[in-house]
Amino acid sequence: MAAEASSLPIISRTNVLVALCLAALVLLGAPGTANAQSVIKQPGNHPDYSFEIEPHLAFQWADRLGTDSGFGPGVRFNIPFVHNGPIPSINNNMGITFGADLTFGDGGYGWCYGQYNPQNLPAGRSCNVTEFWLPVAMQWNFFLTKVISVFGEPGFAIAHRHWSNQLNCGNVVCDYSYSTNDLEFILAGGARFMFSDRVGATIRLGFPMITAGINVLL
């Protein structure tokens, strides 16, 4: 019984990863090739923006309470503070990125119920983990073409984790839960694909999350 329950998170994780990879391939092929000429050696030849909004979907594959992955909505706000640099000879800028990610998922059978007698588990048992992350990182952008730019993001995040499960307590079902707040290291690399001068799509591959969404330059 435990083996069957523990295999479900693996299936869920695989399905989400496949979906995100397919989304990445679509976004990679979406921009046209008319603006494919390299601009990396043209300092300052990129959109002049002071604020970027990036709503996205987040897949948390690591550093999660329990044994399962999580999936949910998120948003980033990016503010450049060096518009041309810090390397003056190439097309790059640097800024700060901050936002929020909310992920939902199952805690995994072994982690939630491994220490309990199976007779104490109610029918239709529930073990849920919700995590709320507040990341803050440095974002260093490199503009390769008019359409494509890449970036790196080292930083930290405050992670609020809430866990809950259910057990049989005599003739009733009891709910157990607790929460933690932690400071976590985060690291990501990604790419931005512009559909116009101000609107595009962003893919972020990192620890502990993968994100895919839309970006708007203001």
N, C-alpha and C positions, 0 to 999 in steps of 0.2 A: 504493500500500500504506500509506504514511504517512497519507494523507488518511482512509482507512477507519479506521485505528486511532485517529486523533485525534478522530473523531466519536463514539466509544463513551462517553467521559466525559460529553459533552453530554447524551446520552440518559439515562445514569444520573442525572445531576444533575437533569434535568427530572422523572424519575419520582419521585425522593425529595422534591422540592419539592411536587409535586402531592399526594403522600401526606401530607406534613406540613400542607398547606393544608386538605385534607379532614379531617384529625384536628382542626385548629383549629376548623373549622366545626361539627363534632360537639360539641366541648367548649363552644363558645359557645352552642349550643342546648340543652345538657344541663340546666343549672340551671333550676329552676322560676321562675315570675314572682311567686310569693307574697311574696317578700322584696325586691321591686324598688324599694321606697321609698328615696329618697336619704338617706344618713347622712353625707355629706361635711361638713356643717355641724354635726355632733354629735361634738365632740372626745372621744376615748376610747371611742366606741361601736364597738368591734371586738374580736375574740377576744383574750383575755389569755393570750398564750403566751410562753414563754421560749426555745423551740427549735423549729425547723422542719426536717424532713427532706424532700428532694425528689429521688427517683430519676427519671431521665428518659432519653430517647433524644436524641442530639445529631447535627445535620447541620452539618458544617463547610464553609461555602461560600467562605471567603476565607482569605488569609494562610496558605496551605498550601504545603508543600514540593512542588514539581512543578506540574502543571497541572490535576489532577483535584480533585474534592471528596471528603470523607470522611464516614463514618457509623459511629456506635457508641454505647455506653452512657456514662452519666455520672451524677453525683449532686451536689447542692448541700446545704449546711447553712447555715441562716440564723438569726442570733442578734440580736434587737433590743436596742439599748442605750438608745434613747429610746422609751419606750412610748407617750407622748402628746406629739407634737411632731416636729420642731422648730418648726412653726408651730402655736401653741397654739389658734388660732381655728378650725382645721379638723381633720378626722379623719385623722390621719397618724401614722406612726412611722418610725423610722430604725434600721438595723442593719448588721451586717457579714455578707456572704455569701462562702463559700469552698467548694471541692470539687475535683472531678476529672472530666475528660472524656477518653475514649479513642476515637480515630477511625481507621478503616481505609479505604484506597482505593488506586487505581492511580495511578502517578506521571505518566501521560500519555506517549504515544509520543514526541512531539517533545522533551520535556524529558529523558527517560531515554535515548533512543537516537538523537537527532538528530545527535550528533557522531560516531556510529559507522558504519562500512561495513555496509550491510544484509547482506552475506555473513557477517558475524560474529554475526548474531543467531540464536540457537538456535530450533528449532521449539517452539511452546508457550512462548515467552519470558515472563518474569515481571518486572514492575517494580512494587514495592510501597512504599507510604509509610504508616507508622504514626506517629501523633502523640499524645502524652500531655500534657494541659494541666492546670495547677494554678492556677485563677483565684482571686483575692481582690478583692472589690469592696465598695463602699458600696451598700446597698439602701435606697431611700427609697420607702415604701409610702403610697398614698393610697386610703382605703377609700370607695368610691362608694356601694355598697349593702351589705346583709348578705351578698350573694352575690359581688359583683364588687369587686376591688381592682386597682389598676394600680401599677407601680413602674418606677423607673429605676435603672440599675446602671453607674456608671463605675468602672474599676479596672484592675488589671494581672494578668498571668498568666505563670508560667514554662512555656515550651513545649519539650518534649523531642521532637525529630523524628528518625525513623530511616528511612533510604532504602536499598533494596536492588534490584539488578537482575542479569541473567544475560547472559553473552556466551560465544560460542564461543572457546575457547583451544586451537587445534589439534584434537585428537580428544576433548577433554573440555569440559564446560561449567563456566565459572568464575563464582563469585558475588562481586559487588562490593557494598559497603555502607559507609555512614558515618552518624554521628549528630551532631546539634547541640543546644545548649541556649541558649534565647533568652528575654529578658524582653520581653513584648508588651503593648501597650495593648488593653484590651477595653471595649466599650460595648454596653449592651443596654437594651431596654425590654420590658415584658411585662405580663401580666394573670393574675390568680388567680381561679378560679371554684370556689366552695365548694359541695360537695354536702351537707355537714353542718357542724356547728360546728367540727369538727376535721380533716376530710378534704376535699380538693378536687383540682383539676387546674391546672397552670401552663403557660402558653405564654410563651416568651422569644424575641424577635426581636432579633438583635444582630450585632455584628462581633467575632469571625469566625464565630459559630455561631448556629443556630436550635435551640431545644430544646422538647420537649413531654413532660410527665410528670405524676406524681401528687405532691401535697404533703400532709404530715401535720403538724399543729400539736401540740406537746407543752407 
